[in-house]
């Protein structure tokens, strides 16, 4: 029995990415340059399906062309972030797929992480309750993470007989919390508590549940009102310099900064400083 994986279509999601048509498999709101993506299946703790993986991937790809979205908040409905891949809608069908179908699926899930890392907008994950499997990877792919004291994060791939190496986990997690801690979580699949996550550098801050989304939106709004071209350059450099020597990184940053110095935002900042005013950045 065939279980088709949605094919990549570079045009799918482009209009949604600039605040147009509403997506089908998650909720989207855009206000003052901040897009809030909400995984919205609260009765199942917001699991992902084949279709939601593909739609999220294409939406984040579309952000590379978006002009009205300056920052993104990713969250979940109903007191949980995401329980990972839906057991019945994904894991069951995967056991019946051929090798080419399986590889198409695993490449698609990894493409979601790649799209989140490649979009120029800062992505802030607001995590409450359960954050597991693919949900933990979406959180890890974000640029910053805010949580609640009750949030738990589990890379539970080994719990279903799979490697801890999934969607880039073995590359991203050690850089975030260290090799030894990442090894423990990826081998055992145990949940990392919010307190561990904050102490280890996974969470930037913890907030009470009712304050979580407002805090994430406040941070996103601050970034959206900043020099967004320069923010995109910062994100690019943070990503690309993993594979550089120090000398290569210094040269890359010299080139990146010289490019930013030709933007109007750089000129606006100087003129505002000279006038003892707050700069009004426009992202160009």
Secondary structure, 3 states (H helix, E strand, C coil): CCCCCCCCCCCCCHHHHCCCCCCCCCEEEEECCEEEEEECCHHHCCCECHHHHHHHHHHHHHCCCCCCCCEEEEEECCCCCECCECHHHHHHHHCCCCHHHHHHHHHHHHHHHHHHHHCCCEEEEEECCEEECHHHHHHHHCCEEEECCCCEEECHHHHHCCCCCCCCHHHHHHHHHCHHHHHHHHHHCCEEEHHHHHHHCCCCEECCHHHHHHHHHHHHHHHHCCCHHHHHHHHHHHHHHHHCCHHHHHHHHHHHHHHHCCCHHHHHHHHHHHCCCCCCCCCC
